[in-house]
Amino acid sequence: MQAPRSHLLLWSVTAALAGFLFGFDTVVISGAEQAIQKLWGLSPTLHGLAMSAALWGTVLGSLIGSWPTDRFGRRATLIWIGVLYFVSAVWSGLAADVYSFMIARFIGGLGVGISTVAAPLFISEISPPEKRGRLAGMFQFNIVFGILIAFASNAALSGVGENAWRWMLGVEAFPALIYSLMCLGLPESPRWLLGRKGDRSAGVAVLKRIHPMASDEEIEAKADEIDAVSHDAASAGGFWSKRLRTPILLAFLIAFFNQLSGINAILYFAPRIFELTGLEEKAALLQSIGIGVTNLVFTFVGLWLIDRLGRKSLLYIGSFGYIASLGLCSWAFFTENYAIVPACIFAFIAAHAVGQGAVIWVFISEIFPNRHRAQGQSLGSFTHWIFAALLTLFFPAMVTAFAPGMVFGFFCFMMVLQLLWVALMVPETKGRPLEQLESLLSQNSS
């Protein structure tokens, strides 16, 4: 009862390329941030605003992302995400002043925020249960691949002259255009067609493409099941209801802890962190490429394990890795043993890639009912990005006002709290059909 592997893989990879643009767009600024500060003579406050402009766009995009995803469909939303990335890349590269630059970055942030709602949700809805973790996890793989390419692109373009930063930001227009064109070949989600649009014939047609070996009776039975749970969810009330309190709390906390590890602060300010240890600027930039490689390799490991060990086991592994690496990093800064900081940062990135990185978007896309999945994805994404924006806005001031060891110690403490949360609250979702998870988590909330 599965589509030819090539079809499912192509559709999943295409949607997941929104993650490539997400990773590239959010991290490419790390190679340009100091040049921008010098060019326009930015104060620390204005510099923080310029650096976080895309993240505030992402916050808004994640907040409103469920509306186009439910109103116009998953496919149309994915196409328009590419348009936003394209406009942002061209405008950022041509910006004449800091305010124009911030508007351009904000538009790209809208694309990032909406992509974290629409892309994992779409992949989850077309995937068979036993492959859902790996297929939906490709969104995260593409994020880290985009991060690596952004770091490598920044290093390659850093020597092209005083306008190198413009090329760093503008080059994203090319993958954005390719992605938008590829999305034209995607089918619509059968769960959206059946549960939201009420178009049974179109929904059944897509189900047949996903399960070409299934009989007509099996396809109709699957369509009936999707219809039934969508009707039950509609009759049981809105999103903010007691019935959904468990998935709502799970989505909020996994996103909250994801950012309170310090991951985005470390990714965005990697060259600056390495310079704090005494590395020269060029060496710090090259160390940043090492972060991208580490992230990519261990994301492969996470995707290989996610449907084998399960989501909860990976969160355990990641939590222990976070605590060890952040704790050692804090100790290194307090004792001035700077030589171990790069190794600690790489270990931190590895722990994130295997744990939270591999799990977060898959997990959020699994735990909500079909009818409320876009809203649930939007909640988790909004929580993720509001804390990411706040950390990026205040991180330069944090490392100025507090010793770096204290900052890393705070992140370590938060990961101890995450470990307790995983142990006490997180359910295992591995290998269960979405409709079965809906019944399980709704019962837990009643």
Phi and psi in degrees as a GROMACS rama.xvg file:
@    title "Ramachandran Plot"
@    xaxis  label "Phi"
@    yaxis  label "Psi"
@TYPE xy
-125.182  151.659  GLN-2
-67.2379  156.77  ALA-3
-50.4728  134.216  PRO-4
-52.6051  -36.5767  ARG-5
-63.0123  -36.6402  SER-6
-67.5002  -51.8688  HIS-7
-59.5221  -41.3711  LEU-8
-65.4909  -44.9302  LEU-9
-62.7408  -46.0301  LEU-10
-62.6039  -43.1227  TRP-11
-67.0999  -43.5039  SER-12
-63.4519  -41.8813  VAL-13
-59.6815  -50.8882  THR-14
-62.2642  -38.3679  ALA-15
-69.1239  -18.9366  ALA-16
-63.3047  -19.357  LEU-17
-59.7037  -32.0635  ALA-18
-69.132  -35.4724  GLY-19
-59.4596  -46.5886  PHE-20
-67.5721  -35.156  LEU-21
-57.5006  -54.1516  PHE-22
-62.6595  -44.2366  GLY-23
-63.4659  -47.7968  PHE-24
-64.9648  -40.4626  ASP-25
-78.3211  -23.8905  THR-26
-104.968  -21.5172  VAL-27
-57.9184  -26.6913  VAL-28
-64.0792  -22.2594  ILE-29
-62.5943  -31.1864  SER-30
-82.3782  -13.0355  GLY-31
-110.3  -12.5834  ALA-32
-63.9822  -37.5697  GLU-33
-74.4153  -36.0954  GLN-34
-64.2871  -39.6965  ALA-35
-65.1706  -40.7039  ILE-36
-61.8172  -42.8017  GLN-37
-70.9364  -42.5421  LYS-38
-58.5313  -46.9307  LEU-39
-102.802  6.80029  TRP-40
56.5589  49.1492  GLY-41
-77.5998  138.416  LEU-42
-71.46  163.17  SER-43
-55.0847  -37.5893  PRO-44
-68.2703  -47.4124  THR-45
-67.5512  -34.1884  LEU-46
-63.2343  -43.2583  HIS-47
-62.9241  -38.749  GLY-48
-65.782  -42.1071  LEU-49
-64.6278  -40.5611  ALA-50
-67.9435  -33.1713  MET-51
-97.4529  2.16096  SER-52
-57.2282  -44.5798  ALA-53
-63.3477  -36.462  ALA-54
-68.5411  -33.832  LEU-55
-70.253  -33.4477  TRP-56
-63.3308  -38.1172  GLY-57
-65.558  -39.6541  THR-58
-58.4563  -48.712  VAL-59
-65.3287  -43.4279  LEU-60
-59.7067  -41.4729  GLY-61
-69.0483  -32.9505  SER-62
-69.6107  -40.4194  LEU-63
-97.2958  -3.95393  ILE-64
-60.9367  -26.8737  GLY-65
-70.5033  -25.4169  SER-66
-66.9533  -55.3798  TRP-67
-66.652  -31.5248  PRO-68
-64.5585  -37.7266  THR-69
-85.1559  -36.7518  ASP-70
-76.3343  -46.5245  ARG-71
-106.194  -11.0884  PHE-72
104.789  161.118  GLY-73
-67.6969  -42.9543  ARG-74
-63.5289  -50.9145  ARG-75
-60.9531  -39.2043  ALA-76
-63.5677  -42.6448  THR-77
-62.0984  -38.7698  LEU-78
-62.2637  -46.6942  ILE-79
-70.1761  -23.8165  TRP-80
-58.929  -43.3793  ILE-81
-61.8189  -36.9423  GLY-82
-63.2161  -42.497  VAL-83
-62.4128  -43.6722  LEU-84
-60.1245  -42.9918  TYR-85
-62.6062  -49.4301  PHE-86
-60.0924  -43.8305  VAL-87
-62.4347  -43.1025  SER-88
-63.2837  -48.1217  ALA-89
-63.7222  -46.0437  VAL-90
-65.1935  -42.9088  TRP-91
-60.3804  -41.92  SER-92
-67.6436  -24.8438  GLY-93
-102.899  -1.29058  LEU-94
-56.136  134.094  ALA-95
-96.699  -17.0074  ALA-96
-149.778  169.493  ASP-97
-66.2894  -31.9129  VAL-98
-72.893  -40.8133  TYR-99
-61.9524  -40.7282  SER-100
-60.3598  -43.0542  PHE-101
-65.9443  -36.5283  MET-102
-63.6593  -44.1495  ILE-103
-62.3715  -43.8663  ALA-104
-66.3767  -35.2238  ARG-105
-61.7479  -40.8894  PHE-106
-62.6184  -43.8481  ILE-107
-61.3022  -37.3433  GLY-108
-62.1597  -37.0924  GLY-109
-56.9867  -43.6394  LEU-110
-61.643  -42.7948  GLY-111
-60.8838  -48.6342  VAL-112
-61.8064  -45.0757  GLY-113
-67.9098  -34.7192  ILE-114
-64.0215  -33.7336  SER-115
-72.8457  -12.9231  THR-116
-91.003  -53.6574  VAL-117
-77.0295  -41.5182  ALA-118
-70.2483  -53.5716  ALA-119
-61.2154  -36.6996  PRO-120
-62.7966  -46.9855  LEU-121
-60.4481  -47.5268  PHE-122
-63.6697  -42.5598  ILE-123
-60.0351  -38.3086  SER-124
-76.4535  -17.8556  GLU-125
-102.699  -2.88411  ILE-126
-95.2506  142.816  SER-127
-69.6548  149.129  PRO-128
-54.2309  -40.0139  PRO-129
-72.9607  -13.5532  GLU-130
-116.721  1.1233  LYS-131
-61.3071  -39.4508  ARG-132
-62.6523  -45.8899  GLY-133
-69.1266  -42.3473  ARG-134
-70.1226  -48.6424  LEU-135
-66.4753  -30.9313  ALA-136
-67.1286  -16.1948  GLY-137
-65.0715  -21.9158  MET-138
-60.1804  -46.0249  PHE-139
-66.6646  -39.9046  GLN-140
-58.0214  -43.8155  PHE-141
-68.0691  -30.4163  ASN-142
-60.153  -50.3939  ILE-143
-71.9716  -30.0504  VAL-144
-65.2287  -41.7536  PHE-145
-62.256  -38.5593  GLY-146
-62.0121  -46.4385  ILE-147
-61.8024  -46.5823  LEU-148
-63.7444  -36.032  ILE-149
-63.7157  -46.2461  ALA-150
-61.4726  -45.0795  PHE-151
-65.2283  -41.3017  ALA-152
-62.8282  -42.62  SER-153
-60.62  -43.6839  ASN-154
-64.2558  -40.7391  ALA-155
-68.5138  -34.4846  ALA-156
-94.1205  -4.0404  LEU-157
-64.8629  -20.2365  SER-158
-102.727  14.1875  GLY-159
-87.5746  3.64143  VAL-160
124.584  -172.021  GLY-161
-67.7774  -20.4491  GLU-162
-98.8937  21.6571  ASN-163
-56.5166  -37.2323  ALA-164
-63.2677  -31.4291  TRP-165
-66.7587  -40.6313  ARG-166
-66.4802  -38.7411  TRP-167
-55.2144  -44.0209  MET-168
-82.6438  -36.5753  LEU-169
-74.6275  -25.2302  GLY-170
-64.1944  -18.1919  VAL-171
-64.095  -18.4503  GLU-172
-59.107  -32.948  ALA-173
-67.9515  -52.4088  PHE-174
-65.5318  -28.6604  PRO-175
-63.9628  -41.1525  ALA-176
-67.4072  -43.3504  LEU-177
-61.4273  -44.7914  ILE-178
-59.4399  -46.1325  TYR-179
-59.4706  -41.482  SER-180
-67.5692  -38.2179  LEU-181
-64.7727  -34.43  MET-182
-64.777  -20.9438  CYS-183
-62.2105  -22.4293  LEU-184
-90.8709  3.74294  GLY-185
-79.3932  146.873  LEU-186
-81.4558  166.74  PRO-187
-83.1535  154.203  GLU-188
-64.2904  127.904  SER-189
-64.2989  -30.5526  PRO-190
-70.686  -31.8684  ARG-191
-71.7431  -43.0613  TRP-192
-61.1106  -41.2603  LEU-193
-81.5338  -46.3764  LEU-194
-86.0017  -28.0114  GLY-195
-108.397  -52.1186  ARG-196
-80.9003  -23.6738  LYS-197
71.8589  27.022  GLY-198
-101.694  86.7835  ASP-199
-64.738  -41.9115  ARG-200
-62.5881  -43.1335  SER-201
-68.1582  -39.3303  ALA-202
-62.898  -43.7834  GLY-203
-63.8822  -38.6722  VAL-204
-61.9601  -40.9535  ALA-205
-69.2334  -40.7137  VAL-206
-58.0034  -37.5232  LEU-207
-65.7089  -33.8854  LYS-208
-70.0911  -34.3755  ARG-209
-75.1295  -36.2897  ILE-210
-122.603  69.0705  HIS-211
-67.1522  -19.2569  PRO-212
-89.7942  -6.06565  MET-213
-80.7137  151.652  ALA-214
-77.3205  164.404  SER-215
-59.5914  -36.4023  ASP-216
-64.6662  -41.4059  GLU-217
-65.8601  -40.1837  GLU-218
-64.3453  -44.6137  ILE-219
-63.847  -37.9816  GLU-220
-64.3059  -40.936  ALA-221
-65.0692  -41.4388  LYS-222
-63.0685  -39.9395  ALA-223
-61.3503  -41.5469  ASP-224
-63.5766  -44.6102  GLU-225
-63.4525  -43.5859  ILE-226
-59.1378  -43.2547  ASP-227
-64.7713  -47.6501  ALA-228
-69.5836  -32.0883  VAL-229
-66.6846  -40.2281  SER-230
-65.9454  -41.6918  HIS-231
-62.2149  -42.4381  ASP-232
-64.9474  -39.322  ALA-233
-64.6046  -38.5919  ALA-234
-80.8741  -14.3582  SER-235
-88.9798  -2.77325  ALA-236
117.522  -176.727  GLY-237
-81.9264  -170.521  GLY-238
-68.0751  -47.2829  PHE-239
-84.3008  73.9437  TRP-240
-130.317  161.309  SER-241
-59.3238  -32.6208  LYS-242
-60.4101  -30.7282  ARG-243
-105.274  14.498  LEU-244
-63.4956  -34.7691  ARG-245
-66.2287  -54.2733  THR-246
-62.9866  -33.4982  PRO-247
-62.2202  -46.5473  ILE-248
-65.1149  -40.7381  LEU-249
-62.4555  -44.688  LEU-250
-64.1194  -42.4791  ALA-251
-62.8977  -47.605  PHE-252
-71.599  -37.0927  LEU-253
-65.8395  -35.936  ILE-254
-73.04  -39.4993  ALA-255
-60.2597  -50.8364  PHE-256
-68.3712  -31.0007  PHE-257
-55.1846  -46.5381  ASN-258
-81.5373  -29.8419  GLN-259
-76.587  2.26536  LEU-260
-76.0881  -19.7164  SER-261
92.0808  9.77897  GLY-262
-57.9607  -47.9595  ILE-263
-70.3351  -36.4845  ASN-264
-61.1026  -41.7054  ALA-265
-70.229  -40.5174  ILE-266
-65.2927  -46.0463  LEU-267
-72.1838  -33.0899  TYR-268
-111.433  24.7955  PHE-269
-54.2549  -50.0777  ALA-270
-58.0829  -39.1237  PRO-271
-67.992  -39.2319  ARG-272
-62.9985  -44.205  ILE-273
-66.0622  -33.2541  PHE-274
-66.1253  -30.2365  GLU-275
-61.4658  -24.9836  LEU-276
-86.9284  -1.03952  THR-277
102.919  1.10109  GLY-278
-72.3444  145.778  LEU-279
-67.6388  162.504  GLU-280
-58.3953  -46.2377  GLU-281
-65.1332  -41.8331  LYS-282
-64.206  -36.7673  ALA-283
-64.8731  -39.3806  ALA-284
-65.3563  -39.9374  LEU-285
-67.7382  -37.2463  LEU-286
-60.6376  -32.3277  GLN-287
-64.5447  -35.0578  SER-288
-63.6532  -36.7584  ILE-289
-59.8673  -35.5329  GLY-290
-61.2419  -44.9625  ILE-291
-62.4491  -41.5917  GLY-292
-65.4494  -45.7042  VAL-293
-59.1719  -44.1866  THR-294
-60.3497  -43.8966  ASN-295
-65.9288  -48.0025  LEU-296
-60.7316  -46.5012  VAL-297
-79.1068  -19.1021  PHE-298
-67.438  -38.3717  THR-299
-54.825  -45.6706  PHE-300
-61.0039  -45.2639  VAL-301
-61.1605  -42.9786  GLY-302
-67.7445  -32.8669  LEU-303
-68.7466  -31.1339  TRP-304
-92.5381  -21.2338  LEU-305
-63.9671  -35.1451  ILE-306
-93.7926  -0.189719  ASP-307
-100.192  -57.5348  ARG-308
-85.1093  -30.445  LEU-309
102.473  167.254  GLY-310
-69.4946  -43.0325  ARG-311
-65.624  -40.2362  LYS-312
-62.1457  -40.5259  SER-313
-66.4283  -35.5122  LEU-314
-66.0823  -35.0927  LEU-315
-61.9106  -50.582  TYR-316
-57.6554  -46.3449  ILE-317
-63.1773  -40.2776  GLY-318
-62.3575  -46.2145  SER-319
-63.3704  -39.4141  PHE-320
-65.0434  -41.205  GLY-321
-57.4615  -51.2453  TYR-322
-60.9019  -44.6576  ILE-323
-65.9874  -47.4006  ALA-324
-71.5877  -42.6132  SER-325
-68.7878  -38.1127  LEU-326
-62.2373  -44.2219  GLY-327
-66.4275  -36.5825  LEU-328
-64.9673  -43.2385  CYS-329
-59.9961  -46.7092  SER-330
-59.8609  -41.2087  TRP-331
-62.5457  -40.6735  ALA-332
-71.1224  -37.6942  PHE-333
-66.4705  -36.7639  PHE-334
-99.2039  0.592313  THR-335
62.4909  28.8893  GLU-336
-88.8484  65.4132  ASN-337
-66.2969  -20.291  TYR-338
-60.5826  -27.6956  ALA-339
-90.0138  -6.41095  ILE-340
-60.4592  -48.5507  VAL-341
-56.1496  -42.0012  PRO-342
-64.0402  -39.5286  ALA-343
-65.0555  -41.0016  CYS-344
-64.5686  -42.6446  ILE-345
-63.0875  -39.9158  PHE-346
-65.5264  -38.0032  ALA-347
-61.3126  -45.7949  PHE-348
-63.0309  -40.4224  ILE-349
-62.2953  -43.6276  ALA-350
-62.8623  -41.0592  ALA-351
-65.1823  -44.138  HIS-352
-63.5429  -40.272  ALA-353
-76.2406  -34.2579  VAL-354
-96.198  -101.861  GLY-355
-55.3819  -42.2243  GLN-356
-58.533  -44.9683  GLY-357
-74.0267  -27.1452  ALA-358
-96.0238  -39.3949  VAL-359
-54.3904  -52.6358  ILE-360
-72.5035  -33.2416  TRP-361
-64.9149  -49.2269  VAL-362
-61.1697  -47.5325  PHE-363
-63.513  -36.6561  ILE-364
-72.4351  -11.9523  SER-365
-97.4877  -27.8177  GLU-366
-91.0739  -7.65873  ILE-367
-103.987  153.291  PHE-368
-61.2411  155.64  PRO-369
-51.035  -45.9498  ASN-370
-67.361  -28.3885  ARG-371
-112.633  14.3532  HIS-372
-65.7792  -41.3119  ARG-373
-64.46  -40.8437  ALA-374
-66.2143  -38.9004  GLN-375
-66.4542  -42.1697  GLY-376
-62.6298  -38.5369  GLN-377
-65.5316  -41.2875  SER-378
-60.0943  -50.4239  LEU-379
-62.2641  -42.4033  GLY-380
-65.9973  -43.0972  SER-381
-61.5239  -44.5443  PHE-382
-59.5687  -45.9844  THR-383
-55.2155  -48.7973  HIS-384
-82.3993  -27.8979  TRP-385
-66.9879  -38.3242  ILE-386
-74.4282  -33.5716  PHE-387
-62.515  -43.4712  ALA-388
-64.9162  -43.2376  ALA-389
-63.9119  -42.192  LEU-390
-65.3931  -41.6244  LEU-391
-67.3405  -36.3869  THR-392
-66.038  -40.5499  LEU-393
-100.871  -9.63089  PHE-394
-60.7727  -44.4748  PHE-395
-56.8589  -39.5196  PRO-396
-70.2646  -34.9767  ALA-397
-61.3613  -46.7206  MET-398
-75.828  -12.0092  VAL-399
-87.1204  -42.1863  THR-400
-80.5614  -30.796  ALA-401
-121.572  152.78  PHE-402
-61.8147  139.489  ALA-403
-52.8757  -35.1159  PRO-404
-62.0067  -34.7828  GLY-405
-70.6378  -38.8206  MET-406
-62.751  -47.9821  VAL-407
-66.5569  -31.5493  PHE-408
-65.6897  -37.1854  GLY-409
-62.7289  -46.1521  PHE-410
-60.6783  -38.2737  PHE-411
-62.374  -43.6846  CYS-412
-60.7835  -41.1598  PHE-413
-63.0175  -31.6571  MET-414
-75.8136  -23.8887  MET-415
-65.0845  -41.1848  VAL-416
-64.3972  -38.1147  LEU-417
-61.5049  -41.6792  GLN-418
-58.5725  -42.7095  LEU-419
-63.6355  -40.3258  LEU-420
-62.6355  -44.7263  TRP-421
-59.6373  -44.2452  VAL-422
-66.5976  -35.3529  ALA-423
-99.2904  -24.5499  LEU-424
-125.898  -27.788  MET-425
-78.1931  124.892  VAL-426
-85.8479  163.108  PRO-427
-93.9044  130.135  GLU-428
-111.514  0.22557  THR-429
-56.6403  130.166  LYS-430
71.6686  8.90325  GLY-431
-100.344  134.784  ARG-432
-58.6957  149.408  PRO-433
-58.1327  -39.8859  LEU-434
-66.4184  -33.6311  GLU-435
-68.8779  -41.5908  GLN-436
-62.6911  -38.0447  LEU-437
-58.8944  -46.1248  GLU-438
-64.6464  -43.817  SER-439
-62.6313  -51.1094  LEU-440
-74.1345  -29.0405  LEU-441
-68.9302  -38.7664  SER-442
-64.2349  -38.9733  GLN-443
-63.6783  -22.8074  ASN-444
-93.1929  -7.25484  SER-445
